Amino acid sequence: MRKIGALMLVSLAVVVAPRPAAGDEPHRSPIALALSSDGRRLLTANQTAGTVSLVDAEGRKLLDEVAVGEKPAGVAFAPDGRRAIVANWYGYDVAVLEIHDDKLAVVGRVEVGPEPRGVAIGADGATAYVAVGVADEVARVDLDALSVTGRLVVGREPRSLAFSPDGATLVATNARSQNVSVIDVAGFRVVKSLPVGGDNLRQITVAADGRHAYLANMYARGFATTKNNIDLGWVLGQRLTRIDLKEPEPYATISLDPRGKAAGDAHGVAVGRDGKYIVVSLGGTHEIMIFRAAPERLPWRENGSRDLIPPALLNDPSGRFRRLELGGRPTELAFAPDSRTLYVANHLGDSVQVVDVESARLLATVPLGAPETLSLERRGEVLFHDATRSFNQWYSCNTCHGDGHMNGLRWDTLNDGRQAPGGLVGGSLKKTPTLRRVDRTAPWTWHGWQKSLEGAVAFSFTTSMQGPKPTDEEARAVAAYMATLDFPRNPYRLADGSLSPRARRGRALFRSDKAACATCHKGPEFTDGAIHEVGLEEPDDVYQGYNPPSLRGAYDKYPYLHDGRAATLHDALAGDHSPEMVGGEALDEEELADLVAYIKSL
């Protein structure tokens, strides 16, 4: 079984500090929510505050809140409603909660591995499942013993988990490998991996009949970011995807983008128990889309996507398709047992919203707590996630730089002066870089021609996104938000933070003239801020040479090199960016393994 680093699995009972004092009121930023099986109570995972909130769903009021860990990202109820679990994305653990007399208490923790997000609890109420993103695994956890009892390799970067109604099947969305893993729970094995032809896979849910699962995702086309390409859906689009868990049918999609007023950043999806409605949340355009699925048949398209929403939906006078503006950033969704009342986690609204889907009306907003005024950084976060700042609201900064990081895709953003004839595709596809610690890695862009981070922000809004130019204050706000982004702790370090013997050998190589890595990748961010010609140039490059990217967090920056040509670090170091290509000498396989181990530890 593949292991990441040397993180130790621990289980212990803990006492967690109470919620922050009123004077230190943080944003809650709920990113995920869970509804109890009886529909009476809600839990939210509050990413900025590091807390979980308990909400009276029927009374629409906040009951309690407890600190749980660093950047909680997924939450789930046990069937009896008396126990819950939350995954701490940057904490690398899950916290086990007990709910008694409408109070929350953390009663234990289990370290599960790097960057856990989605969670689910089985029918027995004692077995939990956790999507461990960087390990590409689903971990099985015994909640009574507080221990990991199994690990199952799935696709790349699993995000969301959902059970079939009978509890026999578990499905996982794999954000970077464009597939869904279908897991037999009893045997704890992947029975099939279903391709979905999409990117940025987020929340998944299984319909009450147990046959179909639905997920929200993006579909990247890769054409240059001209206004015409954007509005035809040739750069990217948002999709509702359906997969068949019972029959060997291909996946099917419904495109969500009307031309002229697109969807942005599909995130959550929910299906009522009666199957009548399917709802998708669109964080970038601050809305939900409501589809009436029964008794009429929706215009699904198998094995692919239309560029734009089907005219049969857009022009349907009976209202099979409706949009409801909610503001903020709607993320995960959950239907009440009545299949009519919908609960929405609103990340930038610091709230839970209650919607009646039959009338497409916002019924109530339950505040979870927030500062009285928005900081410069929070204003920048709002702009970063706002797809309405792009041409006809097709995408936001977050679309490509998900969670301020990257999605492993390549784009022609017109950021280097090159484009294909006619502005179509293949002009200059470059990999999306991470924005973590970006404020410390000047200059910017792959060619390093941007000397101001605020200037780079303004250029991205006006050229890559083809939207209006931000004000100087807005550009400063986005840059300030990006300056808050950092890496989680490195999972390739030993438990005490030190290097393994192999990584220590790799460090010596890294610093040597033989590998020649430190010629360009040096200093605290492992980049020198200069422009180098390293043999990767192309004849029609407008800017000569490349800006060496920081090697911090390199273990999770795949694929590698400016155009993503290398799938792994080994491929990059044994291929077009090998030491002998940059002034060093050829390395044997053992030396390459040592060097890769060190770079992964940075």
KOLMI-107709 format. One record per residue (C-alpha): residue number from 0; x, y, z. Coordinates in pm, whole numbers, plus 50000, padded with zeros to 5 digits. Each point is the difference from the previous one (the first is absolute). Layout:
% residues N
ATOM   i    c1    c2    c3
ATOM NUM     X     Y     Z
...
% end
This chain:
% residues 602
ATOM   i    c1    c2    c3
ATOM   0 50000 50000 50000
ATOM   1 50135 50345 49906
ATOM   2 50088 50222 50294
ATOM   3 50042 50378 50009
ATOM   4 50279 50112 50229
ATOM   5 50021 49872 50352
ATOM   6 49690 50141 50161
ATOM   7 49897 49800 50303
ATOM   8 49640 49893 50051
ATOM   9 49885 50108 50345
ATOM  10 49678 49971 50192
ATOM  11 49928 50190 50314
ATOM  12 49729 50179 50188
ATOM  13 50050 50375 50000
ATOM  14 49853 50313 50142
ATOM  15 49964 50272 49738
ATOM  16 50000 50370 50075
ATOM  17 49659 50170 49995
ATOM  18 49887 50221 49714
ATOM  19 50182 50334 49966
ATOM  20 49892 50291 50216
ATOM  21 49768 50254 49842
ATOM  22 50279 50256 49976
ATOM  23 50201 49762 49784
ATOM  24 49710 49904 49776
ATOM  25 50132 49818 49690
ATOM  26 49835 49921 49671
ATOM  27 49846 49652 50010
ATOM  28 50017 49928 49625
ATOM  29 49794 49679 49999
ATOM  30 50129 49783 49716
ATOM  31 49805 49680 50075
ATOM  32 49684 49898 50183
ATOM  33 49822 49688 50119
ATOM  34 49635 49945 50086
ATOM  35 49889 49749 50260
ATOM  36 49790 49712 49868
ATOM  37 49686 50139 50167
ATOM  38 50061 50341 49845
ATOM  39 49999 50183 50334
ATOM  40 50367 50096 50042
ATOM  41 50274 50133 49773
ATOM  42 50375 50006 50038
ATOM  43 50233 50233 49809
ATOM  44 50376 49975 49956
ATOM  45 50121 50358 50046
ATOM  46 50329 50026 49816
ATOM  47 50127 50342 50109
ATOM  48 49899 49971 50366
ATOM  49 50116 49640 50042
ATOM  50 49665 49910 50156
ATOM  51 49686 49794 49951
ATOM  52 49659 50161 50054
ATOM  53 49682 49820 50107
ATOM  54 49683 50149 49853
ATOM  55 49634 49935 50077
ATOM  56 49886 49939 49641
ATOM  57 49629 50030 50072
ATOM  58 50030 50294 50242
ATOM  59 50266 50160 49777
ATOM  60 50231 50108 50280
ATOM  61 50356 49937 50115
ATOM  62 50021 49767 50301
ATOM  63 50370 49946 50067
ATOM  64 50349 50022 49858
ATOM  65 50324 49825 50091
ATOM  66 50362 50032 49886
ATOM  67 50111 49686 49816
ATOM  68 50330 50061 49819
ATOM  69 50176 50163 49708
ATOM  70 49783 50072 49696
ATOM  71 49712 49754 50043
ATOM  72 49882 49890 49655
ATOM  73 49744 49720 50033
ATOM  74 49742 49897 50259
ATOM  75 49760 49708 50043
ATOM  76 49733 49883 50246
ATOM  77 49968 49646 50127
ATOM  78 49655 49851 49928
ATOM  79 49883 50046 50359
ATOM  80 50091 50370 50001
ATOM  81 50195 49971 50325
ATOM  82 50346 49973 49846
ATOM  83 50176 50180 49716
ATOM  84 50338 50032 49839
ATOM  85 50186 50291 49841
ATOM  86 50311 49986 49779
ATOM  87 50263 50267 50063
ATOM  88 50155 50072 49662
ATOM  89 50322 50162 50128
ATOM  90 49992 49813 50330
ATOM  91 50037 49657 49833
ATOM  92 49758 49852 50250
ATOM  93 49633 49940 50065
ATOM  94 49827 50114 50316
ATOM  95 49723 49784 50146
ATOM  96 49707 50196 50141
ATOM  97 49722 49912 50240
ATOM  98 49669 50189 49997
ATOM  99 49808 50006 50327
ATOM 100 49730 50245 50109
ATOM 101 50077 50206 49690
ATOM 102 50362 50044 50106
ATOM 103 50311 49892 49808
ATOM 104 50307 49839 50154
ATOM 105 50317 49865 49843
ATOM 106 50062 49658 50154
ATOM 107 50288 49868 49792
ATOM 108 50231 50038 49702
ATOM 109 50153 49775 49741
ATOM 110 50286 50108 49777
ATOM 111 49916 49874 49653
ATOM 112 50258 50151 49763
ATOM 113 50058 50307 49786
ATOM 114 49712 50229 49908
ATOM 115 49682 49808 50086
ATOM 116 49675 50155 49878
ATOM 117 49687 49795 49932
ATOM 118 49865 49775 50277
ATOM 119 49713 49753 50041
ATOM 120 49879 49776 50284
ATOM 121 49867 49651 49930
ATOM 122 49667 49852 50103
ATOM 123 50151 49847 50315
ATOM 124 50081 50349 50131
ATOM 125 50345 49880 50104
ATOM 126 50190 49990 49669
ATOM 127 50101 50315 49819
ATOM 128 50160 50053 49661
ATOM 129 50232 50290 49915
ATOM 130 50121 50129 49662
ATOM 131 50372 50064 50056
ATOM 132 50086 50231 49712
ATOM 133 50378 50001 49968
ATOM 134 50029 49628 50078
ATOM 135 49742 49917 49728
ATOM 136 49829 49772 50252
ATOM 137 49678 49938 50184
ATOM 138 50075 49916 50363
ATOM 139 49766 49787 50210
ATOM 140 49976 50105 50366
ATOM 141 49864 49818 50304
ATOM 142 49835 50276 50201
ATOM 143 49981 49794 50319
ATOM 144 50365 49895 49997
ATOM 145 50111 50332 49847
ATOM 146 50223 49827 49749
ATOM 147 50046 49959 49625
ATOM 148 49906 49645 49901
ATOM 149 50067 50012 49627
ATOM 150 50117 50209 49708
ATOM 151 49882 49972 49641
ATOM 152 50174 50162 49704
ATOM 153 49750 50182 49777
ATOM 154 50056 50275 49738
ATOM 155 50203 50317 50021
ATOM 156 49891 50244 50270
ATOM 157 49675 49851 50134
ATOM 158 49769 50276 50122
ATOM 159 49641 49899 50073
ATOM 160 49844 49677 50128
ATOM 161 49639 49876 49997
ATOM 162 49824 49675 50090
ATOM 163 49731 49826 49804
ATOM 164 49672 49989 50199
ATOM 165 50058 49636 50104
ATOM 166 50352 50082 50123
ATOM 167 50156 49726 49787
ATOM 168 50174 50232 49755
ATOM 169 50222 50302 50057
ATOM 170 50091 50238 49718
ATOM 171 50293 50245 49991
ATOM 172 50069 50288 49762
ATOM 173 50364 50023 49894
ATOM 174 50066 50362 49909
ATOM 175 50319 49964 49797
ATOM 176 49957 49660 49834
ATOM 177 49660 50082 49851
ATOM 178 49827 49693 50135
ATOM 179 49776 49864 50273
ATOM 180 50096 49697 50209
ATOM 181 49718 49759 50086
ATOM 182 50082 49811 50319
ATOM 183 49847 49681 50135
ATOM 184 49972 50080 50370
ATOM 185 49990 49642 50135
ATOM 186 50310 49895 49808
ATOM 187 50158 50346 50020
ATOM 188 50114 49985 49638
ATOM 189 49959 50211 49689
ATOM 190 49765 49811 49772
ATOM 191 50023 50247 49714
ATOM 192 50139 50339 49905
ATOM 193 49768 50205 49783
ATOM 194 50143 50276 49778
ATOM 195 49795 50319 49997
ATOM 196 50180 50221 49749
ATOM 197 50014 50293 50237
ATOM 198 50220 50196 50238
ATOM 199 49966 50163 50342
ATOM 200 49776 49717 50119
ATOM 201 49824 50110 50319
ATOM 202 49696 49878 50198
ATOM 203 49843 49668 49901
ATOM 204 49666 49856 50107
ATOM 205 49812 49676 49932
ATOM 206 49631 50002 49912
ATOM 207 49750 49819 50222
ATOM 208 49959 49718 49744
ATOM 209 50370 49917 50040
ATOM 210 50057 49984 49627
ATOM 211 50134 50341 49905
ATOM 212 50257 50226 50161
ATOM 213 50022 50369 49915
ATOM 214 50291 50239 50029
ATOM 215 50090 50357 49916
ATOM 216 50310 50069 49795
ATOM 217 50176 50212 49741
ATOM 218 50098 49898 49648
ATOM 219 50318 50156 49857
ATOM 220 50030 50044 49624
ATOM 221 50338 50177 49995
ATOM 222 49932 50259 49728
ATOM 223 50162 50342 50034
ATOM 224 49817 50244 50227
ATOM 225 49860 50230 49733
ATOM 226 49650 50139 50051
ATOM 227 49861 49797 49712
ATOM 228 50148 49673 50127
ATOM 229 49882 50070 50353
ATOM 230 49640 50071 49901
ATOM 231 49976 49693 49775
ATOM 232 50102 49778 50290
ATOM 233 50330 49916 49832
ATOM 234 50220 50100 50294
ATOM 235 49808 49822 50275
ATOM 236 49650 49931 50121
ATOM 237 49808 49874 50300
ATOM 238 49821 49666 50003
ATOM 239 49755 49786 50191
ATOM 240 50120 49642 49954
ATOM 241 49809 49676 50054
ATOM 242 50159 49657 50037
ATOM 243 49826 49663 50009
ATOM 244 50099 49788 50300
ATOM 245 49803 49693 49893
ATOM 246 50031 49965 49622
ATOM 247 50307 50038 49776
ATOM 248 49864 50318 49844
ATOM 249 50225 50295 49907
ATOM 250 49996 50313 50210
ATOM 251 49762 50272 49888
ATOM 252 50005 50377 50039
ATOM 253 49791 50313 49984
ATOM 254 50190 50318 49917
ATOM 255 49906 50284 50234
ATOM 256 50112 50307 49804
ATOM 257 49763 50225 49806
ATOM 258 50189 50212 49751
ATOM 259 50030 50355 50126
ATOM 260 49934 49910 50364
ATOM 261 50199 49692 50088
ATOM 262 50018 49794 50315
ATOM 263 50313 50026 50214
ATOM 264 50177 49751 50227
ATOM 265 49756 49712 50039
ATOM 266 50054 49856 50346
ATOM 267 49705 49836 50176
ATOM 268 49726 49765 49885
ATOM 269 49693 49858 50173
ATOM 270 49712 49775 49895
ATOM 271 49673 49980 50192
ATOM 272 49895 49663 50136
ATOM 273 49706 49994 49761
ATOM 274 50231 50070 49705
ATOM 275 49793 50294 49883
ATOM 276 50268 50268 50028
ATOM 277 50375 50017 49938
ATOM 278 50179 50314 50120
ATOM 279 50351 50123 49921
ATOM 280 50182 50278 50186
ATOM 281 50214 50246 49805
ATOM 282 50243 50171 50234
ATOM 283 50143 50232 49736
ATOM 284 49666 50144 49891
ATOM 285 49849 49997 50351
ATOM 286 49697 49790 49913
ATOM 287 49839 49661 49977
ATOM 288 49848 49837 49694
ATOM 289 49684 49796 50055
ATOM 290 49908 49721 49756
ATOM 291 49667 49825 50008
ATOM 292 50104 49645 49921
ATOM 293 49666 49816 50021
ATOM 294 49771 49914 49842
ATOM 295 50162 50164 49697
ATOM 296 50328 49860 49871
ATOM 297 50295 50237 50013
ATOM 298 50207 50032 49680
ATOM 299 50303 49802 50111
ATOM 300 50281 49951 49750
ATOM 301 50208 49682 50030
ATOM 302 50381 49986 49984
ATOM 303 50047 50370 49952
ATOM 304 49870 50351 50035
ATOM 305 49833 50269 49801
ATOM 306 50178 50332 50010
ATOM 307 49689 50181 50125
ATOM 308 49687 49915 50198
ATOM 309 49746 49806 49788
ATOM 310 49748 50237 49840
ATOM 311 49724 49761 50109
ATOM 312 50071 50103 50360
ATOM 313 50080 50363 49942
ATOM 314 49681 50062 49805
ATOM 315 49766 49770 50194
ATOM 316 49696 50207 50111
ATOM 317 49901 49738 50257
ATOM 318 50301 50083 50218
ATOM 319 50208 49684 49989
ATOM 320 50303 50225 50052
ATOM 321 50024 50299 50235
ATOM 322 50276 50213 50148
ATOM 323 49985 50147 50350
ATOM 324 50244 50270 50109
ATOM 325 50126 49944 50358
ATOM 326 50305 50225 50026
ATOM 327 50327 49901 50162
ATOM 328 50147 49666 49896
ATOM 329 49756 49708 50019
ATOM 330 50188 49672 50042
ATOM 331 49855 49673 50135
ATOM 332 49629 49920 49994
ATOM 333 49762 49768 50188
ATOM 334 49630 49929 49955
ATOM 335 49764 49966 50296
ATOM 336 49791 49680 50018
ATOM 337 49709 50186 49838
ATOM 338 50202 50018 49672
ATOM 339 49900 50364 49972
ATOM 340 50200 50187 50261
ATOM 341 50366 50046 49908
ATOM 342 50285 50101 50229
ATOM 343 50299 50186 49857
ATOM 344 50341 50056 50155
ATOM 345 50098 50354 49897
ATOM 346 50375 50033 50041
ATOM 347 50036 50374 49943
ATOM 348 49663 50073 50157
ATOM 349 50105 49842 50333
ATOM 350 49660 49839 50012
ATOM 351 49763 49715 49927
ATOM 352 49722 50089 49759
ATOM 353 49659 49835 49978
ATOM 354 49835 49976 49657
ATOM 355 49660 49878 49884
ATOM 356 50081 49839 49666
ATOM 357 49641 49972 49879
ATOM 358 49951 50374 50007
ATOM 359 50373 50077 49953
ATOM 360 49995 50233 50301
ATOM 361 50255 50072 50270
ATOM 362 49810 49939 50324
ATOM 363 50258 50082 50263
ATOM 364 50365 50067 50074
ATOM 365 50157 49865 50319
ATOM 366 50309 50208 50092
ATOM 367 50286 49798 50144
ATOM 368 50205 50299 50113
ATOM 369 50236 50243 49829
ATOM 370 50195 50321 50066
ATOM 371 49808 50325 49972
ATOM 372 50219 50128 49718
ATOM 373 50188 49827 49718
ATOM 374 50378 50013 50010
ATOM 375 50203 50077 49688
ATOM 376 50085 49630 49978
ATOM 377 49636 49892 50020
ATOM 378 49902 50251 49733
ATOM 379 50271 49846 49785
ATOM 380 49867 49652 50070
ATOM 381 49656 50112 49882
ATOM 382 50146 50133 49674
ATOM 383 50213 49688 49954
ATOM 384 49686 49784 50001
ATOM 385 49784 50235 49790
ATOM 386 49935 49865 49650
ATOM 387 49789 50305 49915
ATOM 388 50330 50187 49963
ATOM 389 50079 49796 49688
ATOM 390 49850 50042 49653
ATOM 391 49633 49897 50023
ATOM 392 50081 49841 50339
ATOM 393 50158 49677 49875
ATOM 394 50269 49951 50264
ATOM 395 50183 50143 50301
ATOM 396 50360 49989 50124
ATOM 397 49891 49704 50212
ATOM 398 49895 49802 49692
ATOM 399 50362 49928 49906
ATOM 400 50165 50072 50335
ATOM 401 49765 49787 50209
ATOM 402 50033 50082 50370
ATOM 403 50284 50231 49900
ATOM 404 50200 49705 49874
ATOM 405 49980 49832 49657
ATOM 406 49800 49737 49816
ATOM 407 50275 49844 49785
ATOM 408 49858 50139 49674
ATOM 409 50157 50202 49718
ATOM 410 49853 50319 49856
ATOM 411 50073 50254 49729
ATOM 412 49933 50316 50202
ATOM 413 50171 50246 49759
ATOM 414 50238 50078 50285
ATOM 415 50320 49952 49801
ATOM 416 49917 50177 49676
ATOM 417 49957 49684 49795
ATOM 418 49689 49844 49855
ATOM 419 49911 49765 49719
ATOM 420 49885 50131 49661
ATOM 421 49641 50113 50037
ATOM 422 50031 49995 50378
ATOM 423 49880 49643 50030
ATOM 424 50202 49734 50181
ATOM 425 50362 49894 50024
ATOM 426 50157 50344 49998
ATOM 427 50161 49991 50339
ATOM 428 49846 49754 50242
ATOM 429 50160 50043 50340
ATOM 430 49938 49828 50329
ATOM 431 49810 50186 50271
ATOM 432 50249 50080 50278
ATOM 433 49913 49993 50366
ATOM 434 49931 50329 50178
ATOM 435 50123 49876 50336
ATOM 436 50271 50242 50123
ATOM 437 49976 50177 49665
ATOM 438 50067 50336 50163
ATOM 439 50353 49879 50082
ATOM 440 50098 49874 49654
ATOM 441 50041 50309 49779
ATOM 442 50010 50041 49705
ATOM 443 49682 49839 49870
ATOM 444 49878 49795 49702
ATOM 445 50199 49712 49851
ATOM 446 50220 50246 49812
ATOM 447 50033 50235 50298
ATOM 448 49900 50313 49811
ATOM 449 49757 50122 50266
ATOM 450 50189 50198 50265
ATOM 451 49695 50103 50207
ATOM 452 49756 49756 50160
ATOM 453 49724 50259 49983
ATOM 454 50083 50051 49633
ATOM 455 49982 49626 49941
ATOM 456 49657 49995 50166
ATOM 457 49875 50284 49779
ATOM 458 50133 49831 49685
ATOM 459 49830 49673 50090
ATOM 460 49665 50171 50053
ATOM 461 50017 50194 49673
ATOM 462 50174 49753 49767
ATOM 463 49976 49646 50135
ATOM 464 49644 50061 50120
ATOM 465 49912 50270 49743
ATOM 466 49819 50196 50269
ATOM 467 50004 50361 50121
ATOM 468 50320 50136 50147
ATOM 469 50007 49989 50380
ATOM 470 50061 50319 50189
ATOM 471 50336 50039 50171
ATOM 472 49828 49925 50331
ATOM 473 49844 49683 49859
ATOM 474 50334 49881 49863
ATOM 475 50159 50063 50339
ATOM 476 49720 49807 50167
ATOM 477 50045 49693 49779
ATOM 478 50377 50013 50053
ATOM 479 49943 50028 50376
ATOM 480 49774 49694 49992
ATOM 481 50258 49802 49803
ATOM 482 50262 50098 50259
ATOM 483 49798 49802 50258
ATOM 484 50034 49675 49801
ATOM 485 50258 49755 50126
ATOM 486 50087 49632 49976
ATOM 487 49893 49745 50260
ATOM 488 50274 49812 50180
ATOM 489 50206 49777 49777
ATOM 490 49891 49633 50014
ATOM 491 50336 49883 49866
ATOM 492 50178 50103 50320
ATOM 493 50048 49767 50294
ATOM 494 49771 50040 50299
ATOM 495 50245 50239 50168
ATOM 496 50035 50210 49683
ATOM 497 50342 49869 49906
ATOM 498 50115 49842 49674
ATOM 499 50015 49630 49927
ATOM 500 50345 49851 49921
ATOM 501 49912 49992 49630
ATOM 502 49888 50363 50005
ATOM 503 50323 50100 50179
ATOM 504 50200 49838 49721
ATOM 505 49780 50183 49753
ATOM 506 50067 50331 50175
ATOM 507 50373 49953 49955
ATOM 508 49945 49926 49631
ATOM 509 49764 50298 49962
ATOM 510 50269 50234 50130
ATOM 511 50279 49844 49795
ATOM 512 50132 50103 49660
ATOM 513 49908 49654 49873
ATOM 514 49625 50060 50027
ATOM 515 50028 50378 49955
ATOM 516 49652 50056 50150
ATOM 517 50108 50274 50241
ATOM 518 50127 50212 49712
ATOM 519 49643 50122 49946
ATOM 520 49795 49849 50285
ATOM 521 50153 50166 50303
ATOM 522 49911 50222 50290
ATOM 523 49710 49955 50242
ATOM 524 49748 49941 49717
ATOM 525 50235 49789 49783
ATOM 526 49989 50246 49711
ATOM 527 50243 50281 49919
ATOM 528 49763 50244 49832
ATOM 529 50213 50010 49684
ATOM 530 49926 49892 49644
ATOM 531 50188 49697 49864
ATOM 532 50023 49829 49665
ATOM 533 49998 49629 50076
ATOM 534 49927 49835 49667
ATOM 535 49620 50011 50032
ATOM 536 49961 50308 49780
ATOM 537 49793 49999 49683
ATOM 538 50087 50190 49679
ATOM 539 49704 50238 50018
ATOM 540 50021 50085 50368
ATOM 541 49938 50372 50044
ATOM 542 50192 49999 50329
ATOM 543 50327 49811 50005
ATOM 544 50083 49772 50292
ATOM 545 49799 49881 50298
ATOM 546 49948 50104 50357
ATOM 547 50086 49698 50220
ATOM 548 49696 49909 50210
ATOM 549 50033 49955 50372
ATOM 550 50055 49637 50099
ATOM 551 49807 50033 50323
ATOM 552 49716 49751 50000
ATOM 553 50130 49843 49679
ATOM 554 49856 49661 50101
ATOM 555 49653 50135 49915
ATOM 556 50074 50208 49689
ATOM 557 49968 49729 49738
ATOM 558 50028 50001 49704
ATOM 559 50338 50176 49974
ATOM 560 50181 50259 49787
ATOM 561 49834 50306 49848
ATOM 562 49786 49804 49755
ATOM 563 49932 49699 50222
ATOM 564 50192 49765 49773
ATOM 565 50141 49798 50292
ATOM 566 49744 49794 50195
ATOM 567 50231 49943 50298
ATOM 568 50305 50158 50159
ATOM 569 50202 49701 49886
ATOM 570 49888 50061 49641
ATOM 571 50106 50364 50022
ATOM 572 50340 49923 50150
ATOM 573 50072 49709 49767
ATOM 574 49869 50176 49689
ATOM 575 49994 50352 49860
ATOM 576 50107 50163 50327
ATOM 577 50261 49747 50107
ATOM 578 50318 50123 50174
ATOM 579 50211 49954 49686
ATOM 580 49759 50234 49814
ATOM 581 50060 50285 50247
ATOM 582 50374 49986 50053
ATOM 583 50036 49694 50221
ATOM 584 50072 49634 49938
ATOM 585 49790 49690 49935
ATOM 586 49865 49825 50310
ATOM 587 49941 49629 50043
ATOM 588 49663 49868 50119
ATOM 589 50105 49984 50364
ATOM 590 50115 50360 49993
ATOM 591 49681 50107 49825
ATOM 592 49795 49830 50270
ATOM 593 50197 50183 50269
ATOM 594 49956 50334 49822
ATOM 595 49626 49948 49954
ATOM 596 49966 49909 50369
ATOM 597 50166 50327 50103
ATOM 598 49798 50218 49763
ATOM 599 49678 49841 50128
ATOM 600 50104 50091 50354
ATOM 601 50028 50374 49928
% end
